[in-house]
């Protein structure tokens, strides 16, 4: 797992939703999260990262592990 998946997972838990629900609400593929969790993918397209960061009210830099909150 990557820091990206870990941060998404923690943010989902804090909001009381599952990563699957996040994907449904944002209209993104569940496979993206599954691939991050399994280590098959280590990053996201810029638009997807922006959607997720905006949803949680964090910066893309935080989501990607470049910044602390």
N, C-alpha and C positions, 0 to 999 in steps of 0.2 A: 504494500500500500504506500501511497505517496502522501506527502504533507497536504497536497491539494485535496485528496479524498478525505483525509483526516479532518481537515477544516470544514469541508462540506458536511461531513457526518456530524461533527460537533454543533455546527450552526443549525442543522436540521433538528437535532436533539433539543437544543435550546428553544427552538420554536415549537417543538412538540409534533413534528411531522417526520415522515420517512423520506429517504432519498427518492423513492419512487413517486411519492406525492409531489415532491419538489419538481420532478421531471414533468409530471402531468400538468401542474399549475403553470409551468413555464413553456410547455410545448416543446420540450427537448426529449431526445431519445433516452430511454432507460438504459440502453446499452452503453451510453457514455459513462454513467456512474458505475455500472458493472465492470467495464473495462478499466476504470481508474482503480477500483477496489482490487481487482485481480492483478493489477500491475501491467496489463497489456497496453495501457495508455498512460502517459505521464503528464499530458497537458491538454488544454482545451482550445478550441477556436476562440479568437478574441471576442466574437459576438456572444458566444455561449458563456464565457467567463464574465463578461459584462452583465448579462442577464442574471446570472446567479449572484454576483456581487451586489447588484442593485436590489435584488429581491431581499437580501439579508441586511442591506444598508452598510456594507463594508466596501473597502476599496478592492480593486482587482489585485493590487500588490499584496494586500493581506491574504486574499484567497489563494494566491499562488505561492505564498510563503516568503515574499520579499519584505514584508512589513509586519510589525506587531500592531495590535489594536491600540 
